[in-house]
Amino acid sequence: MPEVKNLQFINITNSSILSEFAYDAKFTWLFVAFKNGSKYKYSEVPVEIFNNITELHITGGSVGSYYTKNIKGKFTCVKLGQIAQ
């Protein structure tokens, strides 16, 4: 398993529910952290999903809405403990 702390997390400033995200291309894992402190690892996530989140973040689009429509409930996920960065 890769070191989560070695991933580059991107802070989300334009979401009321999400706080940060990161992607591990080797394992196709998407890591998502919520403003309430919950952290999840989503498995087998295509890089296009990560690219779309990144683009929305850069352009000021709704990352939270994208998460709800395109990620939540669509991929296997595991709730994580505290992510050390």
Secondary structure as UniProt FT lines:
FT   HELIX           4..6
FT   STRAND          10..11
FT   STRAND          18..24
FT   TURN            25..28
FT   STRAND          29..34
FT   TURN            35..36
FT   STRAND          39..42
FT   HELIX           47..59
FT   HELIX           63..70
FT   TURN            71..74
FT   STRAND          77..80
//
